[in-house]
Each structure stands twice: as structure tokens, then as C-alpha cells.
């Protein structure tokens, strides 16, 4: 599918991973959507969740916010599906 091809469906999300030596930037993986981003830092076993519409600079981590627990579970599940497909 060509980028922006008229009439074609476009993906709603994508998985990415950034692998570097530990001495520079820590490894990271993410599920990215237009409105939300789920980050996972494997070296630190850390999850983050950001509302990129209201917080485009990704300052407010919502992963521990109880009101976002359902969203976090959904994002984590989708992340795992795309992660497995990539490997």
C-alpha cells in the first residue's frame, strides 16, 4: 500500500523498538497510536503510558493512574501482539 493512497485503509498503530548499547540510550519498545503511546523499557522493566493528544511532550506518565488501568491493559495486549508479529 502506498502512503496516502486514496481509498486505502491506513494502520491505526505500530510497534517500534530501539536497541542500542546500554552505555548510551536505554533500549525501548513502544506501541504508538495517534492518541496514545505505550512505552516499555526492557532493561528497567518499566512501563509508561502517555496521552499524546493532551500531553504531546510526554511529561505525564499515566501508567500508574488507576483511571487508566483498563487502557493500560488494552495497550499492553496490543503491544504484545505486534511485538510477537515483529519477531
PyMOL commands that set and color helices and strands:
alter all, ss='L'
color gray80, all
select helices_A, chain A and resi 66-86
alter helices_A, ss='H'
color red, helices_A
select strands_A, chain A and resi 13-18+28-33+36-41+46-51
alter strands_A, ss='S'
color yellow, strands_A
deselect
rebuild
show_as cartoon
